[in-house]
Amino acid sequence: MPTPQKAIAIDLLTESLNGANLAVLTDYRGLTVTDLQNFRTALRPHGAEFHVAKNTFTRIAAERVGIDGLEAFLEGPLGLVISSGDIVATSKAVADFARTSRILTIKAGVLDKRVIKAADVEALATLPSREVLQAKLLGLMLSPLSRTVGVLSGPSRSLAYVLKARADQLPEAA
């Protein structure tokens, strides 16, 4: 039976994992306190937080939430990036920090209660942002409409050109 402090820590971790869209398991070994603070600062605008977690607590919390397959990644120091915001922006922030620091390594991720590999987290980071995807979708939706308007306005425009050309010819004949 865990002590009351450990039970509270497990409950908080369970609550965080349950409400997360994305959780990234990292190995932070070798990062300085300043590096960790900079990392937390980079994550904050994206609705993400970085927590140092005990492997046992993480395993218990994952079992409570219904996440299977995490045990293989729960070795050594564990840093959890938990995001309830934009998963693409969060994965970009984590991948960028891992690339620039060369110390932080991505072990795995949890996307909607499914365990994904580190390569999948990095693949998420290469996706366009939510705003760009929304703009592309809007463009795709509006494209057929603008083409339809162009096609429908074509005959009337052609008629106007014919009448204008005829009107230009009439003063010359007079």
N, C-alpha and C positions, 0 to 999 in steps of 0.2 A: 504494500500500500504506500503510495507516494505521500510525502509530507504535504502539508497545506500549501506551502510556497510552490512546490513542484506541481501540485494539482492545478494551481492558478496559472502557472506558466503553460501547462499542457492545454488548459481550457482556452487561454488567449491564442495560442498557436492554432488550435482547432478552429476557433472562430475566424482567424485570419485566413486559413486555408479554405474554409468553407465559403467565404465571401470573395475569394480571389478568382479573377479571370485567368491569370497567369502567375505561376510561381517558378522561379528559376533557382536551382540549386547550384551554388558556387563554392569553390575552394578559394578562400581569401588569404591563405597562409602567405606571409611575407609582406602584406600591405601595412603601411604605417597608419597611425591614427589619422593623420592629415589626409592620406589617400582615401581612407574609409569615409571621412567627412565629406570630401569632394565627391565621392561616389554617391553618397546619400543626397547631397545637394543636386547632383545631376538627375537623380531619380524623382525627386519631389515634384517637379512640374508635370510629370506624367502620371501622377496618382500612384506612385510606387514607393515602397519602403524597403530598406535593407535591415535584416535582423540576423544576429548571430544566434544559432540555435543548436541545442544538443541533439545528437542523432537519435537517442532514445525517445526524447520528447516528440521529435518530428515523426518518428515511426508510429508512435501511439496516436498522435493527432491525425496522421494520414489514414490510419486504420479506422478511426472514428468517422472521418469524412467519407471514406469509401474509395480511397486512392490505393490501387494495387500496383506492385512492381517497383516501389520506391526503395526497397531494402538494399538493392545492389549499389545504390549511389550514396548510401548513408555510412560512409567511412571517412575518417579524418575530420578536420575542421569543416564546419558547414555554415555557409552564409546563405540566407534565404532572401531573395528579392520577391516581394509579394505585391502584385499589382491588381487593383480593382478598376483601373482606368484603361487606356488604350494599350492593347497588347503589343502592337507593332512599334509604337514609340518606346515602350518600356524595353522591348527586346533590342531595339536599336541602341538605346542608352547603355544597356548591359554589354552588348557586343562591342560598342565603341570603346567603353572603358576597359574591357578585357584586352582589346587590340592595342590601346595606347599604353596601358600599364604593363602589359606582358607578364603580370604576376597573377592577376585574377583569372581563374579558369572556370568555364561553365561545365558543370557535371551533367546536368539534365534539366528538364523542365516539366511542369505540370500545366497542361492546357485543358481547361474545363474538366478537371478530375481524371484526365488521362496523362500518363507519363510519356514524355517525348524525349528524344535524344538531344544532345548538345548541338548537333548539326541542324536539327529542326528548329531550335531556338535561333540559331544564326540565320537560317533560311527565313524565319519570320522577320528578322531585322532587315532583310533585303527587299521586303514588300514596300510598296508606296504607302505614304501616310493615309490616314482615314480621309482627310480632306481631299487629297489627290484622287483617291478612289471614288469618292462621292462626285467630284467634278467630272471624272471620266464617265461615270454612270449617267449623270445628267446630260452630258454631251451625246452619249449613245441614245438616250431617250429622245432628245430634241432633234437629232439628225434626221430621222424619217419625217418628222413634222415639217422641218424646213425644206426638205426635198419635195414633199407633197405641195407645200405652198408654192414653190418654184415651178412645179409642173402645172399646177392649176392656174397660175398667173401667166404662164407662157403664151397661151392662145390670145388672151386679151392684150398682152403686150405686143404680140405680133400684129394683131389687128390695128392697134394704135400706130405702129410703125408704118403699116400699109397706108392708113389714112393720112398720116403726116407726109409720106412720100407723094401721095396723090395731091394733097393740098399744095405741096411745094411745086408740083408740075403745073398746076392750074394758073398761077400768076405768070409763069413763063409763057404760056400759050396766049395770054390776053394782051 
